Amino acid sequence: MRVGFVGLGIMGASLAANVQKAGHTLTVHDVRREAAAKHIANGAAWADSPKTVAAASDVVLTSLPGPPEVEAVALGENGLLAGMKAGASYFDLSTNSRATVRKINAAFAEKGAHMFDAPVSGGPKGAFTGKLAIWVGGEKAIFERDRAVLDAMGDQVRYVGTIGQATVAKLVHNCAGYALTVALGEVFTMGIKAGVDPADLFEAVRQGALGRRRTFDGLLDQFLPGTYDPPAFQLRHAHKDVSLATQLAREVGVPMRLSNLTLEEMTEALGRGWAHLDSRSILMLQQERAGIDVKVPPERMAQLRGNG
């Protein structure tokens, strides 16, 4: 295919190179022409604006810092929209906002072009090696038509849903990751200040139930099916454990903001009469606040467990 690529930074440079390696004809643009030197040396054509990139391409890709840059490249003067042909596709690989994605999609639709949010996950190493997840939101038939370009960049390309849904998935993934980082930092500082060697502490907890499990797999047991009885581990026992941990933190003088908030959630759940339910029943409190009721059907749960 004739592919255009705008944004040849740390991620984009590798992604564009992998598109080239797959044999697609490439046209590139970046605010710094020198960023495209290797791509040009390998046969890519240089374009002096996003508009020119779009005019030369059947599929356009962007990898940019965030919503303002994506909107400027897509809709600004000499932007992609000005050069897009009817029927052509535009996949934004950036971590964007849902509102911006929907705005751009609507503008492209008026011209008969197709816009997709297609954020990636895997970091610079994944971009370089092709070990990368790419989540896609937009018109499914067109996604399938042009999927080969995405497969050239990542080994886990997944259609998520309508426009903006892939962005939602990416934000859930990244926010969860940093929240977990803060939580791990909190409890590890407590353990280290209580006298355990950092390396020994890591080795110990890495082999526990949580340490052996993939990050999101815990959602499969109670949260997704919406079933907290019979319990795998009762809430009353979990409340005791977190109480003991926060007590130890007070003894050694370590602030535990997230852990104390967790204990408050557990205490509220106990007050609801859920002591005998699974410890993850505390998640029902958040569902209640959000106004949702999560219950994935048994047949879909079987598929999810099989995909694990």
Protein Blocks (a to p, Z undefined) as FASTA:
>chain_A
ZZddehjafklmmmmmmmmmnopacddddfblklmmmmmmnopacdfbfklmmmmpcbdc
dddfblmlmmmmmmmghifklmpcghiacddfbdcdfklmmmmmmmmmmnopacddddde
eijmlmmnopacdddedjfklmmmmmmmmmmmpcbdcdfbdehjlmmmmmmmmmmmmmmm
mmmmmmmmmmmmnopafklmmmmmmmmmklmpcfklmmmmmmmnopabdcfbdfklmmmm
mmmmmmmmmmnopacfklmmmmmmmmmmmmnopmmmcfklmmmmmmmmnopacdddfklm
mmmmmmZZ
